[in-house]
Amino acid sequence: MVGCTLPSDASRENPSPVKPLLGISLKVTSAVVFTMMSATLKTLAARYPVGEIVFFRSAFALLPLLLWLGWQGDLVNAVRTRNVVGHFKRGFIGTGAMYLGFAALSYLPLHDAIAIGYASPLIAVILAALLLKETVRAYRWTAVGIGFVGVLIMLSPYLKVGTFGADLNAGPTLGAMLALTGAFCSAGAMIQVRRLTDTEKTGAIVFYFFIMASGLSLCTLALGWRMPDSTDLALFVLIGILGGVGQILVTQSYRYADTSVIAPFEYTTMIWALLFGWFMFGDLPTLTVLVGAAIVAATGLFIVWREHRLGLLRTRALQVAPQRPGV
């Protein structure tokens, strides 16, 4: 839910002990920034329509993004595209994920909404096998299966008798369903982003997503928006800027370290969600949610670790393999 994690277009320099630490620091900082954004957003979610929140979050995120691209001196090339249709697909799916995730925050504690969102990478593995025809080995299928057990554990407090009756409209159960559906949409957006990275620069993918999300959310204006007062307007601007800065930080983190090193630190969002939820809203997680989130995080970490090990083994095999004459 926090955002799309994309590697930087810039080629990574030779690794040094300092660079991976810098990459990790940027990733952890981005997790803090995105969680701050979600916590601030939650303070507004009960008073403003979701479409209005999506608009401000996307429109004002363009400010730090454009400043960053301009500072790099490659703004025009960064947003040049050869796949308009692909950006439209990513925009529709990603905006849906954002809309559902923000709506879930209206009904759920911050940490619950973020924990249920951890299902997204698991769903992405399944979609990658079905849509991208990626090879998914048995250990990954096993890890995904165990991860979904963790998701069901997190959802169990909301899946009681009457879930699909009157209780669905009561609040928390609806919020859980919105968060889970948002996780499916986020996984779909990940798949579309993978397709776009074949031809598109990171700047273009992020820029056109924010443009699409802003435009699509404007369509909800007819449903009735509220005019924010000066304090709430400042909070809306802050949400957008935090979202843009978080995107820059997470993008830069992949410049300095491999994905297998950076990805596990996504789960630090739960730490920050617990802290912000406690100090700002007085929410404490149940043992059920903590256990489920721990299972999902553990399966994600296992997949990253296993892929990293396999990558090392392939590299060593290539290094010791005899080279054919003339190659």
Backbone hydrogen bonds in HBPLUS format (Angstrom, degrees):
<---DONOR---> <-ACCEPTOR-->    atom                        ^
c    i                          cat <-CA-CA->   ^        H-A-AA   ^      H-
h    n   atom  resd res      DA  || num        DHA   H-A  angle D-A-AA Bond
n    s   type  num  typ     dist DA aas  dist angle  dist       angle   num
A0022-LEU N   A0018-VAL O   2.98 MM   4  6.28 146.5  2.10 150.0 160.5     1
A0022-LEU N   A0019-LYS O   3.06 MM   3  4.98 118.3  2.46  94.9 110.4     2
A0023-GLY N   A0019-LYS O   2.91 MM   4  6.21 157.6  1.96 154.9 161.0     3
A0024-ILE N   A0020-PRO O   2.88 MM   4  6.13 159.7  1.92 150.7 155.6     4
A0025-SER N   A0021-LEU O   2.91 MM   4  6.06 157.3  1.96 142.3 149.0     5
A0026-LEU N   A0022-LEU O   2.95 MM   4  6.19 156.8  2.01 149.7 155.3     6
A0027-LYS N   A0023-GLY O   3.00 MM   4  6.24 155.1  2.06 145.8 152.8     7
A0028-VAL N   A0024-ILE O   2.89 MM   4  6.14 167.0  1.91 157.9 160.6     8
A0029-THR N   A0025-SER O   2.92 MM   4  6.04 158.6  1.97 144.8 151.5     9
A0030-SER N   A0026-LEU O   2.89 MM   4  6.09 152.0  1.97 143.0 150.8    10
A0031-ALA N   A0027-LYS O   2.99 MM   4  6.32 147.8  2.09 144.9 153.8    11
A0032-VAL N   A0028-VAL O   3.03 MM   4  6.42 151.5  2.11 148.1 155.4    12
A0033-VAL N   A0029-THR O   2.93 MM   4  6.22 162.0  1.96 152.7 157.5    13
A0034-PHE N   A0030-SER O   2.86 MM   4  6.03 167.7  1.87 153.8 156.7    14
A0035-THR N   A0031-ALA O   3.03 MM   4  6.10 152.7  2.10 140.3 147.9    15
A0036-MET N   A0032-VAL O   2.88 MM   4  6.12 153.2  1.95 148.7 156.5    16
A0037-MET N   A0033-VAL O   2.93 MM   4  6.22 152.1  2.01 146.1 154.2    17
A0038-SER N   A0034-PHE O   2.97 MM   4  6.29 156.5  2.02 145.4 150.9    18
A0039-ALA N   A0035-THR O   2.88 MM   4  6.10 158.5  1.92 149.6 155.6    19
A0040-THR N   A0036-MET O   2.91 MM   4  6.08 162.1  1.94 150.7 155.4    20
A0041-LEU N   A0037-MET O   2.84 MM   4  6.00 157.8  1.89 147.9 155.1    21
A0042-LYS N   A0038-SER O   2.91 MM   4  6.09 147.2  2.02 142.6 151.0    22
A0043-THR N   A0040-THR O   3.13 MM   3  5.39 133.4  2.36 101.0 112.9    23
A0044-LEU N   A0041-LEU O   2.94 MM   3  5.34 146.7  2.05 108.7 118.9    24
A0045-ALA N   A0041-LEU O   2.97 MM   4  6.10 130.5  2.22 146.1 160.9    25
A0047-ARG N   A0044-LEU O   3.00 MM   3  5.52 150.9  2.09 116.0 124.8    26
A0048-TYR N   A0044-LEU O   3.14 MM   4  6.18 138.5  2.32 161.3 173.5    27
A0052-GLU N   A0049-PRO O   3.17 MM   3  5.43 124.9  2.49 101.9 114.6    28
A0053-ILE N   A0049-PRO O   3.23 MM   4  6.63 155.1  2.30 148.7 155.5    29
A0054-VAL N   A0050-VAL O   2.88 MM   4  6.18 161.9  1.92 159.5 164.3    30
A0055-PHE N   A0051-GLY O   3.05 MM   4  6.24 153.7  2.13 141.5 148.4    31
A0056-PHE N   A0052-GLU O   3.16 MM   4  6.47 170.5  2.17 154.1 154.1    32
A0057-ARG N   A0053-ILE O   2.93 MM   4  6.05 163.6  1.96 154.0 159.4    33
A0058-SER N   A0054-VAL O   2.99 MM   4  6.06 154.6  2.05 146.8 152.7    34
A0059-ALA N   A0055-PHE O   2.77 MM   4  5.82 174.4  1.77 165.2 167.2    35
A0060-PHE N   A0056-PHE O   3.16 MM   4  5.83 163.8  2.18 139.0 143.8    36
A0062-LEU N   A0059-ALA O   3.23 MM   3  5.64 151.8  2.31 104.6 112.6    37
A0063-LEU N   A0060-PHE O   3.31 MM   3  5.57 145.7  2.43 101.5 109.4    38
A0065-LEU N   A0061-ALA O   3.44 MM   4  6.52 157.9  2.49 142.8 148.9    39
A0066-LEU N   A0062-LEU O   2.80 MM   4  5.84 169.9  1.81 155.5 157.3    40
A0067-LEU N   A0063-LEU O   3.05 MM   4  6.21 160.6  2.09 151.2 157.1    41
A0068-TRP N   A0064-PRO O   2.90 MM   4  5.97 154.1  1.97 142.0 149.0    42
A0069-LEU N   A0065-LEU O   2.93 MM   4  6.20 165.5  1.95 153.7 157.3    43
A0070-GLY N   A0066-LEU O   2.83 MM   4  5.91 156.8  1.88 145.4 152.5    44
A0071-TRP N   A0067-LEU O   2.86 MM   4  6.00 149.9  1.95 142.1 150.5    45
A0072-GLN N   A0068-TRP O   3.02 MM   4  6.32 143.0  2.16 143.6 153.3    46
A0073-GLY N   A0070-GLY O   2.94 MM   3  5.01 146.1  2.05  99.0 110.0    47
A0078-ALA N   A0074-ASP O   2.86 MM   4  5.82 144.2  1.99 147.5 158.7    48
A0079-VAL N   A0075-LEU O   3.28 MM   4  6.48 141.3  2.44 146.8 153.4    49
A0080-ARG N   A0077-ASN O   3.41 MM   3  5.12 157.2  2.47  94.4 100.9    50
A0087-HIS N   A0083-ASN O   3.18 MM   4  6.53 150.3  2.28 146.9 154.7    51
A0088-PHE N   A0084-VAL O   3.01 MM   4  6.36 149.5  2.10 148.6 157.3    52
A0089-LYS N   A0085-VAL O   3.02 MM   4  6.37 159.9  2.06 153.1 157.7    53
A0090-ARG N   A0086-GLY O   3.01 MM   4  6.23 167.2  2.03 148.4 151.9    54
A0091-GLY N   A0087-HIS O   2.79 MM   4  5.87 150.4  1.88 142.5 151.6    55
A0092-PHE N   A0088-PHE O   2.94 MM   4  6.18 162.6  1.97 155.8 158.3    56
A0093-ILE N   A0089-LYS O   3.09 MM   4  6.28 176.7  2.09 157.2 158.3    57
A0094-GLY N   A0090-ARG O   2.82 MM   4  5.73 160.7  1.85 145.2 152.0    58
A0095-THR N   A0091-GLY O   2.89 MM   4  5.78 154.4  1.96 140.7 147.9    59
A0096-GLY N   A0092-PHE O   3.06 MM   4  6.19 153.5  2.13 141.4 148.7    60
A0097-ALA N   A0093-ILE O   3.00 MM   4  6.33 152.0  2.08 146.2 154.0    61
A0098-MET N   A0094-GLY O   2.95 MM   4  6.21 156.4  2.00 145.9 152.1    62
A0099-TYR N   A0095-THR O   2.82 MM   4  6.00 162.9  1.85 151.3 156.1    63
A0100-LEU N   A0096-GLY O   2.96 MM   4  6.13 168.7  1.98 151.8 154.3    64
A0101-GLY N   A0097-ALA O   2.90 MM   4  5.98 160.4  1.94 146.9 153.2    65
A0102-PHE N   A0098-MET O   2.90 MM   4  6.02 162.5  1.93 151.7 156.1    66
A0103-ALA N   A0099-TYR O   2.97 MM   4  6.12 155.2  2.03 145.0 152.5    67
A0104-ALA N   A0100-LEU O   2.95 MM   4  6.15 150.9  2.03 145.5 153.0    68
A0105-LEU N   A0101-GLY O   3.32 MM   4  6.63 141.3  2.48 138.1 146.9    69
A0105-LEU N   A0102-PHE O   3.16 MM   3  5.24 127.3  2.46  95.8 108.9    70
A0106-SER N   A0103-ALA O   3.00 MM   3  5.43 150.2  2.09 108.6 117.7    71
A0107-TYR N   A0104-ALA O   3.01 MM   3  5.52 152.5  2.08 113.7 121.4    72
A0108-LEU N   A0104-ALA O   3.00 MM   4  6.07 144.9  2.12 155.8 166.8    73
A0112-ASP N   A0109-PRO O   3.14 MM   3  5.36 121.6  2.49 102.5 116.7    74
A0113-ALA N   A0109-PRO O   3.12 MM   4  6.41 166.1  2.14 162.8 165.8    75
A0114-ILE N   A0110-LEU O   3.12 MM   4  6.35 162.1  2.16 151.7 156.5    76
A0115-ALA N   A0111-HIS O   2.91 MM   4  5.96 157.2  1.97 142.2 149.2    77
A0116-ILE N   A0112-ASP O   2.98 MM   4  6.16 165.6  2.00 155.5 158.0    78
A0117-GLY N   A0113-ALA O   3.22 MM   4  6.36 144.3  2.36 134.9 144.5    79
A0118-TYR N   A0115-ALA O   3.00 MM   3  5.34 152.7  2.07 106.1 114.8    80
A0119-ALA N   A0116-ILE O   3.10 MM   3  5.92 168.0  2.12 121.2 124.4    81
A0120-SER N   A0117-GLY O   3.06 MM   3  5.77 167.8  2.08 121.4 125.0    82
A0123-ILE N   A0119-ALA O   3.04 MM   4  6.34 158.6  2.09 157.7 164.2    83
A0124-ALA N   A0120-SER O   2.90 MM   4  6.14 150.0  1.99 149.7 159.1    84
A0125-VAL N   A0121-PRO O   3.19 MM   4  6.47 140.5  2.35 139.6 147.4    85
A0125-VAL N   A0122-LEU O   3.23 MM   3  5.36 129.3  2.50  96.4 108.5    86
A0127-LEU N   A0123-ILE O   2.99 MM   4  6.33 164.7  2.01 155.6 159.9    87
A0128-ALA N   A0124-ALA O   2.80 MM   4  5.88 151.1  1.88 145.7 153.7    88
A0129-ALA N   A0125-VAL O   3.17 MM   4  6.41 150.5  2.26 141.9 148.5    89
A0130-LEU N   A0126-ILE O   3.03 MM   4  6.32 154.8  2.10 148.4 155.7    90
A0131-LEU N   A0127-LEU O   2.70 MM   4  5.60 169.9  1.71 154.8 158.4    91
A0132-LEU N   A0128-ALA O   3.03 MM   4  4.84 132.1  2.26 111.6 125.8    92
A0134-GLU N   A0128-ALA O   3.13 MM   6  5.72 177.1  2.14 133.3 132.7    93
A0140-ARG N   A0137-ARG O   3.04 MM   3  5.47 126.7  2.33 106.5 119.8    94
A0141-TRP N   A0137-ARG O   3.10 MM   4  6.52 158.7  2.15 154.1 160.5    95
A0142-THR N   A0138-ALA O   2.91 MM   4  6.13 158.7  1.95 151.1 157.2    96
A0143-ALA N   A0139-TYR O   2.93 MM   4  6.10 157.1  1.98 139.9 146.3    97
A0144-VAL N   A0140-ARG O   2.84 MM   4  6.06 158.1  1.88 150.3 156.3    98
A0145-GLY N   A0141-TRP O   2.92 MM   4  6.16 157.8  1.97 147.0 153.0    99
A0146-ILE N   A0142-THR O   2.97 MM   4  6.27 161.3  2.00 153.1 157.5   100
A0147-GLY N   A0143-ALA O   2.82 MM   4  5.99 152.8  1.89 145.2 153.9   101
A0148-PHE N   A0144-VAL O   2.93 MM   4  6.23 148.3  2.03 148.7 156.1   102
A0149-VAL N   A0145-GLY O   3.23 MM   4  6.58 137.4  2.42 137.3 148.4   103
A0149-VAL N   A0146-ILE O   3.07 MM   3  5.07 127.1  2.36  94.4 108.8   104
A0150-GLY N   A0146-ILE O   3.16 MM   4  6.63 148.9  2.27 144.6 152.5   105
A0150-GLY N   A0147-GLY O   3.02 MM   3  5.05 116.0  2.44  93.7 109.0   106
A0151-VAL N   A0147-GLY O   3.00 MM   4  6.43 145.0  2.12 141.5 151.8   107
A0152-LEU N   A0148-PHE O   2.93 MM   4  6.17 160.1  1.97 146.0 150.3   108
A0153-ILE N   A0149-VAL O   2.96 MM   4  6.26 148.2  2.06 144.7 153.8   109
A0154-MET N   A0150-GLY O   3.01 MM   4  6.33 155.1  2.07 146.2 152.3   110
A0155-LEU N   A0151-VAL O   2.92 MM   4  6.21 147.5  2.03 146.9 156.8   111
A0156-SER N   A0152-LEU O   2.87 MM   4  5.86 126.6  2.16 139.7 152.9   112
A0156-SER N   A0153-ILE O   3.28 MM   3  5.11 137.5  2.48  92.3 103.8   113
A0158-TYR N   A0155-LEU O   2.79 MM   3  5.47 146.5  1.90 124.5 134.9   114
A0159-LEU N   A0156-SER O   3.19 MM   3  5.01 152.9  2.27  99.3 107.4   115
A0163-THR N   A0160-LYS O   3.01 MM   3  5.60 136.0  2.21 149.4 146.2   116
A0165-GLY N   A0162-GLY O   2.93 MM   3  4.86 161.2  1.96 110.5 112.6   117
A0168-LEU N   A0165-GLY O   3.26 MM   3  5.78 146.8  2.37 110.3 118.1   118
A0169-ASN N   A0166-ALA O   3.18 MM   3  5.81 145.2  2.31 114.3 121.8   119
A0170-ALA N   A0167-ASP O   2.95 MM   3  4.95 152.4  2.02 102.5 111.5   120
A0175-GLY N   A0171-GLY O   2.88 MM   4  6.12 156.2  1.93 155.7 163.8   121
A0176-ALA N   A0172-PRO O   2.90 MM   4  6.18 152.2  1.97 149.9 156.4   122
A0177-MET N   A0173-THR O   3.04 MM   4  6.34 157.1  2.10 149.1 154.8   123
A0178-LEU N   A0174-LEU O   2.91 MM   4  6.16 154.8  1.97 150.3 157.7   124
A0179-ALA N   A0175-GLY O   2.89 MM   4  6.11 159.1  1.94 148.7 154.4   125
A0180-LEU N   A0176-ALA O   2.98 MM   4  6.17 156.8  2.03 146.2 152.1   126
A0181-THR N   A0177-MET O   2.96 MM   4  6.09 162.8  1.99 146.7 151.7   127
A0182-GLY N   A0178-LEU O   2.81 MM   4  5.96 152.4  1.89 145.5 154.1   128
A0183-ALA N   A0179-ALA O   2.95 MM   4  6.21 138.9  2.13 137.2 148.1   129
A0183-ALA N   A0180-LEU O   3.07 MM   3  4.97 121.2  2.43  90.8 105.8   130
A0184-PHE N   A0180-LEU O   3.13 MM   4  6.56 147.8  2.24 145.4 153.1   131
A0185-CYS N   A0181-THR O   3.06 MM   4  6.44 157.4  2.11 148.3 154.2   132
A0186-SER N   A0182-GLY O   2.82 MM   4  6.07 154.3  1.89 147.4 155.0   133
A0187-ALA N   A0183-ALA O   2.97 MM   4  6.18 152.5  2.05 143.8 150.6   134
A0188-GLY N   A0184-PHE O   3.00 MM   4  6.34 154.6  2.07 146.0 153.0   135
A0189-ALA N   A0185-CYS O   2.87 MM   4  6.19 150.6  1.96 148.1 156.5   136
A0190-MET N   A0186-SER O   2.92 MM   4  6.24 148.7  2.02 145.0 153.4   137
A0191-ILE N   A0187-ALA O   3.11 MM   4  6.46 154.7  2.17 148.9 154.6   138
A0192-GLN N   A0188-GLY O   3.08 MM   4  6.39 157.7  2.13 147.2 153.0   139
A0193-VAL N   A0189-ALA O   2.85 MM   4  6.08 151.5  1.94 148.4 156.7   140
A0194-ARG N   A0190-MET O   2.97 MM   4  6.27 153.9  2.03 147.9 154.5   141
A0195-ARG N   A0191-ILE O   3.17 MM   4  6.52 150.5  2.26 143.4 150.9   142
A0196-LEU N   A0192-GLN O   2.97 MM   4  6.28 153.7  2.04 146.2 153.6   143
A0197-THR N   A0193-VAL O   2.95 MM   4  6.19 148.1  2.05 153.7 161.4   144
A0198-ASP N   A0195-ARG O   3.30 MM   3  5.83 160.4  2.34 110.0 115.7   145
A0199-THR N   A0196-LEU O   3.04 MM   3  5.85 152.4  2.12 123.6 128.9   146
A0200-GLU N   A0196-LEU O   2.77 MM   4  5.52 157.5  1.82 163.4 167.9   147
A0205-ILE N   A0201-LYS O   3.11 MM   4  6.45 160.6  2.15 154.5 159.7   148
A0206-VAL N   A0202-THR O   3.04 MM   4  6.29 168.5  2.06 162.3 163.9   149
A0207-PHE N   A0203-GLY O   2.85 MM   4  5.85 163.5  1.87 148.2 153.9   150
A0208-TYR N   A0204-ALA O   2.99 MM   4  5.94 173.7  1.99 149.7 151.8   151
A0209-PHE N   A0205-ILE O   3.25 MM   4  6.20 140.5  2.41 131.9 142.2   152
A0210-PHE N   A0206-VAL O   3.08 MM   4  6.35 162.8  2.11 154.2 157.5   153
A0211-ILE N   A0207-PHE O   3.05 MM   4  6.34 156.3  2.11 148.3 155.5   154
A0212-MET N   A0208-TYR O   2.89 MM   4  5.95 162.4  1.92 140.3 145.4   155
A0213-ALA N   A0209-PHE O   2.81 MM   4  5.99 167.3  1.83 155.6 159.4   156
A0214-SER N   A0210-PHE O   2.94 MM   4  6.02 156.1  2.00 142.3 148.9   157
A0215-GLY N   A0211-ILE O   2.97 MM   4  6.18 162.8  2.00 150.4 155.1   158
A0216-LEU N   A0212-MET O   2.83 MM   4  6.00 169.6  1.85 159.1 161.9   159
A0217-SER N   A0213-ALA O   3.01 MM   4  5.99 157.3  2.06 141.2 147.8   160
A0218-LEU N   A0214-SER O   3.17 MM   4  6.32 138.6  2.35 138.5 148.6   161
A0219-CYS N   A0216-LEU O   3.07 MM   3  5.43 144.8  2.20 104.5 114.4   162
A0220-THR N   A0217-SER O   3.06 MM   3  5.58 158.8  2.10 111.9 118.4   163
A0221-LEU N   A0218-LEU O   3.01 MM   3  5.38 163.0  2.04 114.4 117.9   164
A0223-LEU N   A0220-THR O   2.90 MM   3  5.30 149.2  2.00 109.9 119.6   165
A0224-GLY N   A0221-LEU O   3.09 MM   3  5.61 162.9  2.12 112.9 118.2   166
A0233-LEU N   A0229-ASP O   2.84 MM   4  5.98 157.2  1.89 158.3 165.9   167
A0234-ALA N   A0230-SER O   3.04 MM   4  6.19 151.8  2.12 139.3 146.2   168
A0235-LEU N   A0231-THR O   3.07 MM   4  6.42 148.6  2.17 142.0 151.0   169
A0236-PHE N   A0232-ASP O   2.84 MM   4  6.16 151.6  1.92 149.3 157.0   170
A0237-VAL N   A0233-LEU O   2.96 MM   4  6.25 161.8  1.99 151.4 155.5   171
A0238-LEU N   A0234-ALA O   2.91 MM   4  6.12 156.0  1.97 143.9 151.2   172
A0239-ILE N   A0235-LEU O   2.88 MM   4  6.14 154.0  1.95 148.9 155.2   173
A0240-GLY N   A0236-PHE O   3.12 MM   4  6.45 162.6  2.15 151.6 155.0   174
A0241-ILE N   A0237-VAL O   2.95 MM   4  6.22 166.5  1.97 155.7 159.4   175
A0242-LEU N   A0238-LEU O   2.83 MM   4  5.96 164.2  1.86 153.8 158.5   176
A0243-GLY N   A0239-ILE O   2.96 MM   4  6.15 155.7  2.02 145.7 152.6   177
A0244-GLY N   A0240-GLY O   2.94 MM   4  6.24 156.0  2.00 150.3 156.6   178
A0245-VAL N   A0241-ILE O   2.83 MM   4  6.03 168.7  1.85 157.5 160.6   179
A0246-GLY N   A0242-LEU O   2.81 MM   4  5.88 159.9  1.85 147.3 153.6   180
A0247-GLN N   A0243-GLY O   3.08 MM   4  6.23 150.3  2.17 139.2 146.6   181
A0248-ILE N   A0244-GLY O   3.07 MM   4  6.39 154.8  2.14 147.4 153.9   182
A0249-LEU N   A0245-VAL O   2.94 MM   4  6.20 163.5  1.96 155.6 159.8   183
A0250-VAL N   A0246-GLY O   2.99 MM   4  6.17 165.2  2.01 151.0 154.5   184
A0251-THR N   A0247-GLN O   2.99 MM   4  6.07 151.9  2.08 142.8 150.8   185
A0252-GLN N   A0248-ILE O   2.89 MM   4  6.07 162.3  1.92 151.9 156.7   186
A0253-SER N   A0249-LEU O   2.95 MM   4  6.12 141.7  2.10 142.4 153.0   187
A0255-ARG N   A0252-GLN O   2.93 MM   3  5.27 158.7  1.97 112.0 119.0   188
A0256-TYR N   A0253-SER O   3.34 MM   3  5.85 149.2  2.45 108.6 115.1   189
A0261-VAL N   A0258-ASP O   3.00 MM   3  5.33 140.5  2.16 105.0 116.3   190
A0262-ILE N   A0258-ASP O   3.07 MM   4  6.39 155.9  2.12 151.3 158.5   191
A0263-ALA N   A0259-THR O   2.81 MM   4  5.60 170.8  1.82 157.1 160.1   192
A0265-PHE N   A0262-ILE O   3.03 MM   3  5.93 151.7  2.11 130.9 137.6   193
A0266-GLU N   A0263-ALA O   2.98 MM   3  5.71 166.8  1.99 128.5 130.6   194
A0267-TYR N   A0264-PRO O   3.26 MM   3  6.12 160.2  2.30 120.0 123.0   195
A0268-THR N   A0265-PHE O   3.20 MM   3  5.44 163.8  2.23 104.7 109.6   196
A0269-THR N   A0266-GLU O   3.19 MM   3  6.11 168.1  2.20 120.5 123.9   197
A0270-MET N   A0267-TYR O   3.26 MM   3  5.94 156.3  2.32 114.0 118.1   198
A0271-ILE N   A0268-THR O   3.02 MM   3  5.29 124.9  2.33 103.4 116.7   199
A0272-TRP N   A0268-THR O   3.30 MM   4  6.76 161.4  2.34 155.2 158.2   200
A0273-ALA N   A0269-THR O   2.78 MM   4  5.92 153.9  1.85 148.3 156.8   201
A0274-LEU N   A0270-MET O   2.93 MM   4  6.07 155.0  2.00 145.2 150.7   202
A0275-LEU N   A0271-ILE O   3.10 MM   4  6.41 157.3  2.15 146.4 152.4   203
A0276-PHE N   A0272-TRP O   2.82 MM   4  5.99 177.1  1.82 159.6 160.5   204
A0277-GLY N   A0273-ALA O   2.81 MM   4  5.67 155.4  1.87 140.6 149.0   205
A0278-TRP N   A0274-LEU O   3.01 MM   4  6.01 147.9  2.12 137.3 145.2   206
A0279-PHE N   A0275-LEU O   2.94 MM   4  6.16 174.9  1.95 157.6 158.8   207
A0280-MET N   A0276-PHE O   2.85 MM   4  5.60 159.7  1.89 146.0 152.6   208
A0281-PHE N   A0277-GLY O   3.11 MM   4  5.25 143.8  2.24 117.7 128.3   209
A0283-ASP N   A0277-GLY O   2.98 MM   6  5.29 163.5  2.01 131.9 127.7   210
A0282-GLY N   A0278-TRP O   3.05 MM   4  4.35 133.3  2.28 108.9 117.2   211
A0290-LEU N   A0286-THR O   3.17 MM   4  6.48 163.5  2.20 152.1 156.7   212
A0291-VAL N   A0287-LEU O   2.90 MM   4  6.09 163.0  1.93 154.6 158.6   213
A0292-GLY N   A0288-THR O   2.99 MM   4  6.17 170.4  2.00 152.0 154.9   214
A0293-ALA N   A0289-VAL O   2.86 MM   4  5.95 165.7  1.88 152.0 156.4   215
A0294-ALA N   A0290-LEU O   2.93 MM   4  6.02 153.2  2.01 143.1 150.6   216
A0295-ILE N   A0291-VAL O   3.03 MM   4  6.32 153.2  2.11 150.5 157.1   217
A0296-VAL N   A0292-GLY O   3.05 MM   4  6.34 165.5  2.07 153.4 156.8   218
A0297-ALA N   A0293-ALA O   2.87 MM   4  6.02 167.4  1.89 152.2 156.2   219
A0298-ALA N   A0294-ALA O   2.88 MM   4  5.95 154.4  1.94 142.4 149.8   220
A0299-THR N   A0295-ILE O   3.01 MM   4  6.26 156.7  2.06 150.1 155.4   221
A0300-GLY N   A0296-VAL O   3.03 MM   4  6.28 157.6  2.08 149.9 156.3   222
A0301-LEU N   A0297-ALA O   2.89 MM   4  6.13 160.8  1.93 152.0 157.1   223
A0302-PHE N   A0298-ALA O   2.91 MM   4  6.09 151.3  1.99 143.3 151.5   224
A0303-ILE N   A0299-THR O   3.00 MM   4  6.24 159.8  2.04 148.5 152.8   225
A0304-VAL N   A0300-GLY O   3.08 MM   4  6.35 165.5  2.10 151.7 155.2   226
A0305-TRP N   A0301-LEU O   2.88 MM   4  6.06 164.5  1.90 150.3 154.9   227
A0306-ARG N   A0302-PHE O   2.82 MM   4  5.96 165.3  1.84 154.5 158.6   228
A0307-GLU N   A0303-ILE O   2.93 MM   4  6.08 163.2  1.96 151.9 156.3   229
A0308-HIS N   A0304-VAL O   2.97 MM   4  6.13 152.7  2.05 145.5 153.4   230
A0309-ARG N   A0305-TRP O   2.93 MM   4  6.23 155.5  1.99 148.9 155.4   231
A0310-LEU N   A0306-ARG O   2.94 MM   4  6.20 161.9  1.97 151.8 156.5   232
A0311-GLY N   A0307-GLU O   2.91 MM   4  6.10 150.7  1.99 142.8 151.1   233
A0312-LEU N   A0308-HIS O   3.01 MM   4  6.33 152.6  2.09 147.3 154.1   234
A0313-LEU N   A0309-ARG O   2.97 MM   4  6.27 158.5  2.01 151.0 156.9   235
A0314-ARG N   A0310-LEU O   2.92 MM   4  6.17 157.6  1.97 149.6 155.2   236
A0315-THR N   A0311-GLY O   3.01 MM   4  6.21 156.9  2.07 144.8 151.2   237
A0316-ARG N   A0312-LEU O   2.96 MM   4  6.23 160.6  2.00 152.1 156.8   238
A0317-ALA N   A0313-LEU O   2.94 MM   4  6.13 155.6  2.00 146.6 153.6   239
A0318-LEU N   A0314-ARG O   3.01 MM   4  6.25 153.1  2.08 147.6 154.0   240
A0319-GLN N   A0315-THR O   3.03 MM   4  6.25 145.1  2.15 142.4 152.3   241
A0320-VAL N   A0316-ARG O   3.05 MM   4  6.29 147.6  2.15 150.5 157.2   242
A0321-ALA N   A0317-ALA O   3.02 MM   4  5.93 129.3  2.28 138.4 150.7   243
A0327-VAL N   A0324-ARG O   3.11 MM   3  5.62 154.5  2.18 139.2 137.7   244
